[in-house]
């Protein structure tokens, strides 16, 4: 700092006052500048070749790449004159590269250790079984994501402040570090999930851990290129953590709903409205807990619930437990299904489900039951297959068991029409492919 200040102030005096006292051919400013530079460079080289602490390596590199060429040599009083003098760098390229490698190795190790300590602290917090803090009504443990992202970002910024090349190299190294950290986080999360079920704040801790994923997602989406393989790896790991957490949170609800769904076929669908009200009531009790999830995750879990409620209803329709011979009986069942579908859609939508693709499944099935004209049934089956391209012949065959007044040839004709209408591309959001026919 002393040398830098002295050189800057003295050369400013030379440029303003001394230079004009000499004939131009003396080129007195160049002489002063070269002498100052050579002395400064010799001291910098002497320091670089001695044993330096990590912070001193960083400081020296900052002088070589940043302070000296930018703050001093670009100073408005000196820039014009120094442009005429070819001073070069404070350090030889080979020595500068050697220092950069040492710095980058040290920075990488420091960040790795920081991330490891941060994960250890998070695991310790889980073990303490304390209710996580809330921010805007959402359970959070945001210090983890903030600290991890900040550690990586700060390291990259420090390296970039030295030089663009150093910044790029550290970014390249760190792009592998975040995926590795998140895999360790996922392993720790799975371990906690399996071993800590009796903890008092088990579910709030799971929710806080899922919410953590949002900060990582946001950072990765904004800061990593689409073609970067690490981005896909990170998003995949985050998806695994989120879905694993959702599965646990939904386990109890789905187990509780199973007996209710069985009642549909046990009662021959006669009291289906009461059963659907019971399903909605039980689901509603659980949903209030899920509001402590961040909004994107809340919507995701509601859509999972929506899909499961529709799927389980379809499963009961495919159980071959009800066979109706008269159009009046079929008309009555179709009305019940339509009413249940409307109640289910209203409930899920009012609670934030955006899975509108699910809404036509049950009404379309109800319409197939209601219709008596084989040609009209074929059209409705084709429409259903277009909307849900993962429906298979075995699904429709099980479903059409309900319509006992169809002849074998009519049934074969309808099923043949289905296979002809089936789309070849797999659906983005499967519904029937998750339903096995026993």
N, C-alpha and C positions, 0 to 999 in steps of 0.2 A: 504493500500500500504506500509506504514511504517513497520507494523508488518510482512507483507509478505517478504519484503526486508531483514529485520533484521533476521527473522527466516532462510531464505535461506542462507544468508552470514555467520551467526553464525554456522549453522549446517555444512556448507562447511569447516569451520575452524576446527570443531570437527572431521569431517571425515578425513581431511588431516593431522592435526597436533596433536590434543589432544588425540584422541583415542589410538594412539600407546604408550602414556605415562602411560596407565592403563593396569592392567592385563586383559586378555580376559573375565574372569568370571564377571568382573565388568559391562560388556556390557554398557559402558559409553555412546555410541552413542544413544542407545535406551532410556536411562534415559533423556538425553538432548531433544531428539525428542519428547518424551511423554510430558515433561514439557512445551515445546514450543507449542505443539499441543493443550494441555489442556487449556493453557492460550488463545490461538487464538480462540479455540472453544467457550470458555466462553464469550469472547467479541462478537463473531458472534451471539451467542444465545441472549445475552443482547440487541444487535442491532435489531435482528429479532423480539423480543418481545416488542420493542418500536414502536411508531408511525412513519412509514416510508413513504416518498414520493415514487411515482411509480418508478422514476429513481433509487432511492436507493434500492428498492426491486430487480430491475433488476441487479444492481451491486452486491448485496449480493448473489443473486442466481448464478451469474457468478463466484464469488469466490468459492462457495460451489461445483458447478458442473464442473467448467472449470479451472479457474486460479490455484486454490489450488491443485486439483488432477493431473492436466496435466502439468502446467508450473513449479510448485514448486517440487512436489513429483516425477516427471519424469525427473528432471534436471540430466544431465549426471554425475555430481559430487556426486549426492545424491541417485539416483534411486536404485543402488545396495544395499546400506545400509538400505534405507527406506522400501525396499521390505521385509526385515526381521522383521520390526516393524508393528504391526497391529494397525494403528492409527484411522481408521474409518473416518466418515464424519465430517465436521465442525459443522453441525446441526443435531439434531435428525430427523428421517424420517418424523414424524408427522408434525413437525414445518416446514420442508422443503416443504412438500406437501401443507401446508397451504399457504406458501409464493408463491408457483407456481400457485395455484388457483387464488390468488389475482393478481398476475402478468398477467396471461392469461385473466382474466376478464377485466383488465385495458387495455391490448393490443388490445383485441377484440373491446372494446368500442371506443378506439382511432382510429382504422382503420375504423370502421363504420362511425364515425363522419367525418373523412377525405374524405371518399367516398361521403358522403352526401353533404359536402361543395363543392366538386369537381363537382358534378352534378349540383348544384345550379349555379356555375360559368359558366358551359357550357350553361345552359338554358339562363343565362343573356347574354352570347355572341350571342346566336341566336336572342334574342330580340333587340340587338343593330343593327341588319341588316347590318353588315359589310361583305364584301367579305372575305371568308376564305383564309388563306395563301395557297400557292402551294408548293409542294415538288415533284421534278421530273415531273412536269406537272400535278400533281394530287391534287385536293383540299383536304386539311387535317385540322383536329382539333385534332392532335395526342396527344396533352398534356393530354387530357382526358384519353385515353387508357394507355398511358405511366404512368401517375400518379397513376391510379387505380391499374395497374399490379405491379408497383413499391411498392405501399403501402402494398399490400398483400405479395409480395415476400420479402420485407424488414422485415415485421413483422414475417414471417415464418423463415427467416434466423436468426433474433435475438433470437427467441424462440429455434431454433435448436442449436444455439451457447451455450445456457444454458444447454440443454440436448436433446438427441434424442426423449425422451418421450414428452417433452414440445413442441418440433417442430412438432411431429405427432399430438398432441392434438390441437395445434393452426391451423394446416393445415386442420384438420377435421372440426373445427369450421368455418374456412374461406371458405371451399368448399361450404357451404350454403350461404355465404355472396355474392359471385360473382353472382350466379343466381338471388339473391334478388336485387342486384344493377342493373343488366341488365334488369330486369323486370321494375324497376323504370325508367331506361333510355328509354326503349321501350314506356312506358306510356307518358313520356315527349316528345318523338319524335312524337308520334301520335297526341298529343295535338298541338305541333308546326305545324305539317303537315296540320291539319284541320283549325287552326286559323290564320295562317300567310301567306296565299296564295298570298296576295297583296304585300308582302315584295319584295323589289328590288332584293335581293340576295337569294330568296326563294330556287331556284333549286341548286345553289352552296352550300348552307347550307345543303340541303338534301344529296347532293353528298358527302360532307365532313363527314356527320354523317354515311352514308353507309360505307365509307372508314374506319371509326373508327373500324367497326366490324372486319376488317381483323386482326388488332393487337390482339384483344380478341380471335379470332379463332386460330391464330398462337400459342398464349400462352396456350390455353386450349388443343390443339392437342398435344403439346409437354410436357405438365406438368400434365395431368390428365389421369388416367387409363381408358381403354375402358369400363370396367365393372362399373365404377362410374356413378350412376344415374344422378348426378349433371352435368356430361359432356353432356349427351343427352339433359338435360333441357336447358343448356347454348346454345348449338348449335341450338336448336329449336328456342329459343328466338332471337338469332342473325339472323337466317334464316327469321323469321317474320319481323324483322326490315328491312333487305335487300329487301325482296320481296315487302313490303309495300312501300318502297322508289322507287323501280323499277316501281311499278304500277302508281305512280304519275308522274314519269319522262316520262312514255310511253303514258300516257292518251291523251295528245294533239296530238301526232303522230297518234295513232290509230283512233282518232276521225276524223283527217284530211284525213286519207286513205279510210275511209268508202265510201264516194261518188265515189272515183276512182274505187273501187271494183264493185260497182253497175253497172258501165258502161260496164263491161264484158257482162253481160246478156242483158242489155238494147240494146247493139249494136250487139247482137247475136254472139259475139266473133270475129266479122269481123275486128275490129281495136285493137285486143288484144295486139299487139306489142307496139303500141303507149301508150296504157293504162299502160302496165307494165313499160315502160320507165318513165312515169309520177309517178308511185308508187315508183320506185327506186330513182328518183330525189328528191321527197319529203322526203323519208326516209333518204337519204344521208345528207340532211340539218340538221336533228336532231342528226345524229350519231356523228357529230363533237363535240357537247356539251358533249357527253358521254365519250369522251376520257380523261376527267378529273377524271373519276373513276379509281381506282387501277385496274391493269390488270385482276385479277380474276373476278372482278365485271364487268369490261368492257366486257369480253368474255361472262359472264352470261347474261348480258342485250342484247348483240348482238344475242345470241342464242334464247332469248325470242322473239326478233324481227323476227328472221328467222322462228321460229315456228309459229308465228302469221301470217306472210306473206303467208306461205304455207297453213295454216289452212283456212284463209279467201278466198284463191283461190279455195280450195276444197269446201267450203261453197257455192260459186257461181255455181260450177259444179253440186251441189246437189239440186239446187233451182227449178228444173223441168221447166225451162224457155225455153230450147232449145230441140227440138226433130227432129232428122235428119233421113230421110228415106233411103238415098242412101249411098252406100259405099264411093263414091267420096266426099260427104259432110263430112262424118265421118273422112275420111283420111285428109281432109283439117283442121278440128278442131284438130285432133291429132297432126298435124304438128305445129299448133299454140301453143298448150299446151306444146309440147316438147321445142319449142323455148322459150316460157315464163319461163319454168322450168330451162332451161340452163342459161338464163339471171339472174334469181333470185339466182340460186346457185352460179354463178360467183360473183355476187354482195356481197352476204352474206359472202362467203369464203374470198373474198379480204378484207373485213372489219373485219375479225378475227373470224367468226363463226366456231366452231368446231363441230357443230351438224350435222355430216355427215349422221346420221340416217334418217334425213329428205329428203335427196337428191333423193331417189328413188320413193317417193310417187307420184309425178306428172307424171314422165315418165312412171310409171306402169299404171296409170290411162289412160294416152294417148294411151298406147299400147292396152288396153282393147277396147278403142274406135276404134282404127285402125283395129284390127283383125275382121275377118268375120266368121271364122270357130269356131263353138260352142265349140268343143273340145279344141282348142287353147285358147279360152277365159277362159274356166274353169281352165286350167293350170295357166294362168296369174292371175286369181282371187285367186287361191290357194297360189301362190307365194306372192301376195299382203297381204293375210291374215296371212301368216307366218311371213312376215316382220313387219306387223302392226296388232298384234293379238287383238287389241281393236276394229277393224272394225266389224260392225254388219250387219245383213241382211238388215235392214232398210236403212243403208247408201248405200249399193250396189244397192238396188232396186231403190232408188232415182237417183243414178248415171246412171243406165242402162236405165232410161227414155230417155236419149240422143239417144240410139240406137233403133230408132222406127221400124226398120226392124226385130227385134227379135219377134218370136211368143210367145204366153203366155206359152206354154209348154217348149220352150227353156229358157225363163226367169226363170221359176220355177226350171228347171234342174240346171241352173247356181247358183241360190240362194241356192238350196239344197246342192250343192257342197261346197259352202262357209261355211254353218253352220257345215258341216262335217269336214272341214279343220281348223276351228277356234281353236286357242290354248286356253287351259284352264287357264293358268297362266296370271295374269294381267301384262301389259308391264311396264318396268321401266320408259319409257318416253311416255306417252299417246299422241295420235294425234286425232284419230277419236272419242274417248270417250268424247272429249271436243266439239264435233259438234252435236248439236241437230237438228233433222229433224222435221220441222213444218208440 
